[in-house]
Amino acid sequence: MLSIEEYYNGFESSWRRFCKWFYPGMRVKRWILLMVLGGMLAAGGGAILIGPEPVIALGRTISNYLRAIGQSNKIPLIQELGAAVAVLGIVLICLGFRQVIRSLIQDILPADPRDLPEIIFYKRGLGREPAVVVIGGGTGLSTMLRGLKLKTDRITAIVTVADDGGSSGRIRSELGIPPPGDIRNTLVALANTEPLMEQLFQYRFDWGEGLEGHSFGNLFIAAMTDITGDFEEAIRTSSQVLAVRGQVLPSTLNSVTLRAEYDDGSTTTGESLIPQPGKQIRRVFLEPENCQPLEEVIAAIDNADAVILGPGSLYTSVLPNLLVPEIREAVRRSTVPKIYICNVMTQPGETDGYKASHHVEALLSHVGPGLIDYVIINTAAVPHHLLERYRQQGAVPVEPDTEAVAVLGVTPIAAEVISMTNLVRHDPEKLAEVISQIVSERTSAGKLGKLVKQL
């Protein structure tokens, strides 16, 4: 039982909160008044159209006055006038309501208020779309996600934590936490926030002792890890800041090192040192080999409607995730469409001379059969001026040898999925459209098969 003092304090607190709507600078009062004016005009216009009985006294007064003027033949077309007044009132109500919403959400949501219809559409419409798991790392993965998030917001990105170079490598060695670089890129790709916030997370210092070379986003994730005491929680917090559509998970929280063995029998330790010109990679492996994934990672794979591998560096971005034993087995036992997105260009020191079938062979030799069902291969021609630039770097387009891919038991999907810019990369929207078609057709066929069995 509340005392009189507690009741009074509660009432006073509620009244103060209510009064804050009318504080200067809230930008709400003007629109509420506009809605009131619109309501008065709508009521007056309705009175003109249907008579005074159903409306309030103000509407009756306006109606009687205007009808008296109309009967004296001073103003013709009284019904049209009533309709016009009513429509104007409704327009003012809608405008006032719209401005109230815009005024509120721009202080609550990190996104541009103009994106509100899109946000609501995705939250309510795409929530019923397929749940997709993507596995990889690097710029290839983040590029694809920018298009895929337009198809569904039920995305789980599983990202490699084997990086040991650049800002990520420095943070890893100095602070003893997983490298945040690929995580950061993935978060930004899935972000639904202001462009300025994205630029901030991707900002890289080119000055300052100790700061030079570091990305702000990497430092932010490192700081949140120290504050929360947990790398996974730091990613969740960063996801909230960026209003991420979906979720981003590291493939493992164990400190892992990627190693490579070459055809000449030599080995290299460290992801950043693996690409070596003139050497052919025989296999890559993690140390320790028995690293454990997050429980959420396995749950996401088990509950997915599709699993996508890549795009990204074959040996240093895609395979490191699949070398985590439980992730590898979870993908293999999954019965949903499993799609590998083959790179557009070869990578010097890593996939020199590789055709599409060589990429598939490398995946299968490391993981075993049953890993993938489809491979998306680009067939669009690369412009001549870009070919020359890439040839100088030792890279050439990956040959789409679809027949050789089919022999491996994988269905090749040949499509033009690159963007014609100053770089040869996958076009996010084209790639997302191809993925969407595969998942849609496979899902529909699965539902039909279940229905036939039931009959």
N, C-alpha and C positions, 0 to 999 in steps of 0.2 A: 504494500500500500504506500503510494507516494505521499510524502508530506506536502503541506501547502507551499513550503519554500522550494522543494524539488520540482513541484508542478509549475510554479511560477518561473523558475530558472529555465525549465524545458520550453515553456511557452515563449519566454523572452528570446531564447536561442533560435527557435524556429522563426519567430517574427523578424529577427535580425537577418537570418538567411534569406527570408522572403524579400525584405527591403533592399538587399544587395542587388536585386534585379533592376532597381531604379537608381542605382548609384551613377554618378557622372562617369562617362567613358565605357559603360557596359555595352553601348550600342544596341540596346534592346527596346528602350522606351519608344523611340520614334516609329519602330515597325509595329509595335503593339497598338499605338495610336492609329497608324495607317490601317491596321486590320479592323479596329473599332469603326473608323470612318467608312471602310468598305462594307462592314456589316450594316451600318445605318443606311447607306445608299442602296444596298441590296434589299433591305426591308422596305424602304420607300418605293423602290421599283416594283417589288412584288405586290405592294398595296395597289399600285396603279393597275397592275395586270389582273389581279384576282379579287380586288375589293378590300375594304378596310377591316373586315371582321377578324381574320386570323392573325393580324399583326398588332404590334404594340401601339400605344397612343401616338407616338411620334410618327409612325408610318401612317396612321389614320389621318392625322392632321395634314401631312404632305399630300396624301391621296386626295382628300376632300378639296384642298386648295387647288391642286392641278386639274381635278375634274371640273371644278367651277370655272377655271380659266378656259378649259376645253369646250364647255357648253356655251360659253359666250363667243365661240368661234375665233378667239384671238390666237389660239395655238391649235392647228390641225394635227391629225395623226397622234392622238394622245397615247394609244396603245404602243406605238413604236417608241415614243419617248420613255414610257415606263420600262420597256424592254432594254433600252439603251442605258437607263440609270441602273437597272438591276445588274446588267452585264458589267458596267463600270465598277459597281460595288464588289462583285465577285472577283474581278481582276485585281482590285486593290487588296482584297483579303489574301489572294494567292501570292501577290507580290510581297505583302507584309510577312506572311508565313515563311516564304522562301528566304527573305532577308534575316529573319530571326534565326532560322536554321543555320544559314551561312555564318552569321555572327557568332553563334555558339560553337560550331564545329571547328572553325579556324583556330580556336584556342584550346580545343580538346584533341583533335586529330592532328598527326604530324603531316598528313597529306594535304594537297591543295584542295580547298572546298569544292572546286569544280570537278574533282574526281569522285565526289560522293556517290553519284549514280553508278559509276563503275565499281566502287568499293562494295556497295550494297548488292550489286549484281553478282559479284564474285562470292561474297559471303553467303548469299542466299541461293544463288543459282548453281555456282560451281561446286558448292559443298557436296552436291550429289554426283559430281564427276568422278572418274576413276582415281584411285589412290596410286600414285606413281613413286617408285623408289629409283633414284639416280645414284650411280656409283662412279666416283672418279676424283678429279682434281684439276688444278690449273685453269688457264684461261678458256680452254675448250668447254669445260663443264659450265662455267659461269655464262659463257656466250649462249649455250643451248638453253639454260634456265630462264633467260630473259624472254625467250619465246614460249617456253613450256608453261610458265606461270600465267600466260594469257589463256591457256586451255583448262587449267585446273589449279586450285590452290591447295590440293591435297598432295603436296610434294614432300618427300623426305630425301634430303641430299646427304649421302654418306661420303665423307671426304677423307682423303689420305692425310696422315700425320707423319709421313716419313721424310718430309722436307728438312734439309739441313743447310741450306744456302741463304744468302742475303739477310734481310731483316729478320725473317722467321728463324733462320739458323742461329743468329746472334742471340735472340730472345730465348731460344731453346737451350743453348749452352750456358748462358749467363743466369737464367732464372729457373731452369729445370722444369719447364712446362712444355706441353706439345707445341709444335710450330703453328702459329695462328694464320699464316699467310693465305693458304687455300681456303680456310674457313672464312676469313674476311671477304675474299672475293665472292664466295658463294652467298654469304649473307647480303652483300650489296646487290648481287644479281637478283635475289628474291625479294629485295626491299620494295616497299610500297610507301615511300616517304619523299620528302622534298629533295630535289636534285642537289641542293646545297649540302644536305646531310650526307649524301652519297659521295660528293666531292671531298668532304671532310674525312670520311673513313678511308678514302683512297689517296689522300694527300700524303706525299712522301717528302720528308725533309731533305733539302740539298745543302743545308748549312747547319752549323752548331756542333760543337765537340760532343761526341756521344750520340747526338741525334741524327747526324747525317746518314742517309740511307734507310732510316726507319720510316715505316708507314704509320700514320696516326692510328689507323684502325688496329694495327698489330699492338701498339702501345696501349690502346683502350682495352683490348681483350686481356692483355697481360695485367693491366691494373685491376680489372674486374675479377680476374682469377685470384689476385692477392687479397682483394676485399672480401670476396665470397669464400675463398679457400677451396674453390672447386672450378676446374676448367669447364666442365659441362654446364655448370650454373652460369659461368661467365658468358658462354655462348647464348644461353637462354635470355640473359639480360640484354645482351647486344641485339638479339632478335627483336626484343620489345622496343628498343630504341629505334631500330630501323623499320619497325612494322613489317617484319618478314612474313611473306605469304608461304606457309609451310613450315618445315623445321629442318635444321642443319645439325648433323651429328658427326662427331669424329669416328672413324672406323674402330679405333681403340684408344684407351687412355694410357696404355703401357708405353714406355719409352722404347720405340723400335728404331732399328737401323736397317736401311735397305742395302743389300749387297748384290753384286753381279758377278757372274762367271762368264768368261768369253770363250770362243771356240778354240783359242790357243792355250786354254787351261789357266790363264791368269785370272785374278779376281780384283775387285775394287769395292771399297767400303764407302758408303755415303751417296745419297741420291744425287747430289749436285755433281759428283765426279763420275757417274756411270756413263753418260754419253762421251765416247772417245772415238774420234775419227780414225778409220782404218781398222777398227775392231768390231767383230760381230758378236752380239750378245747371245749366249747360249741359254742362260736362265737368270732370273733374279730371285732372291729369297730374303726373308726377314730374320733378324736376330733381335729378341728370341723368337723362335718359330711358333711357340705355344702361346702367343699373346691372345688376350681375351677381348671380345667386342663388348659394347654396351648392350644391355638387355633390350633397350629400345630399338637398337639396330636390327636385331634378329626378329623382334615383333613386327617391325615395319616391313621387312622382307616377307614374312609369313602372311601378312595381311594385305599385301600389295595386289593391285590389279595389273600391274606391269612393272618390270625391272629393266632399267636402261643402264648400259655400261658405256662410259665415255660421253662425248669425245674428249680426247686429251692424250698426252704422251703415253704410249702403250706400256712401256716398262716402268716408268717413274710416276705415273698418275693413276692409271686404271688398275694394273696388276697388284700394286701394293695393298689395296683394299681386299682383293680376292685371295691374298696370301694369308689373311687372318682365317684360321681353319674353320671356325663356326660360320663366318660369313660365306666362305666358299661353299660349304655344304648346304647352307640355307638357300643360296641361289640355285644350286643344282637340283635340289628337291622341289623347288617351286614349279608349279604347273601353269603359271600365268605366262603371257608373252614376255620373252627375254630378248632384248634388242641391243645389239652392239652397233655403235655409230663409229664407222671407220674414219680415220683422219683423212683430210683432203690432200695434205702434202706429207712427204717423207721427212723425217727429222734426222739431221746430220749426227752421226755417232750413235744413233739409237735404232733407226729403222731404214738405214740406207738400202736402196734397191728393193724395198718391200712393196709387194702388190697387196691388194685387198685380202687375198687368200692367205698371204704370209701373216698378216695381222691375226686372222682367225686361228691359224695353226698355232701361233704363239700362245694365244689364250687357252686353247684346248690342251696344249702340251703342259701348261702350268697347272690347270684346274681339272682337266678331265672332261669326258663327254657330258652332254646335257647342260652345258653352261649357257648357250645361246640358241635361240630359234631363228632369229633374223639378223641380218647385217645391212645397214643402210650405207650405200656406196654412192659417192657423188659422180655424176656423169657429165656435168657442165664443164665446158672448156674454160681453161684459165687464160685470161688476156695475155697477149705476147709480152707486153712491157713488164707484167708481173712475173712471168716465167723467167725472164732474164735476171731480174732482181733476185729471185729465189735460187736460181742456178748458181749465182755467184756465192751464195751461202751454202751450197751443196744440197739443196732440196729440190725435189721434182714432184709433180702430181702423182698420187697413188693410182696405179693402174687398176681399173674396175674389172678384174677377171672373174666375172660372175659365174662362169661355168665351173671354174676350179673351186669357188666357194660352195657351190651346190654339191659338188662331189664330197665335201667335208660334212654333209648332212645339215647344212645351214641354208636357209632361204635368203637369197640375195634380193635386196630392194634397191634397184637402180633409180636414182632421182637426181634432179638438178637442185642442189641444196646449198650452194655457196652464194655469198654476196659479192657484188662487183664493186669493191672499194680499193683502197691502196694496200690492203692486205687480203690474202686468200684465206678466208675463214668461212665457217658455216653461217648461213643466214638463219637467225633464231626463229623467225616466223615460218620460213619454208620447212625447216627441220621439224618444228613443232607440229606442223600440219601433217607431215608424213607419219610421224609417231602417232598422232591422234587417229589417223586412218587405220593404221595397223591394230592399235588397241581396240578401236571401235569394232572393226570387222571380227577380230578374234573373240572379243567379249560377246558380240551378238551370236557368233557361231556356237560359243560355249553354252549360252542360254538356250539356243535352239536344241542343242544336243541333250541337255538336261530335260527339256520338255518332251522330246521324243522318247527318252527312257521312261519318263513318267507315264506316257501313253501306252 
